């Protein structure tokens, strides 16, 4: 038995979206400004650590 084109497309779309697992990344609706501020704070702290230890 062969599936018609629309049945195959429906099965593919359902399978692709239904089995997608979250990987623990940032949410789509989260506060983006907080993520940016924390990210740049981490960059500055690492830069200070590198320069203070003489690795650069």
Secondary structure, 3 states (H helix, E strand, C coil): CCCCHHHHHHHHHHHHHHCCCCCCCCCCCCCHHHHHHHHHHHHHHHHHHHHHHCCC
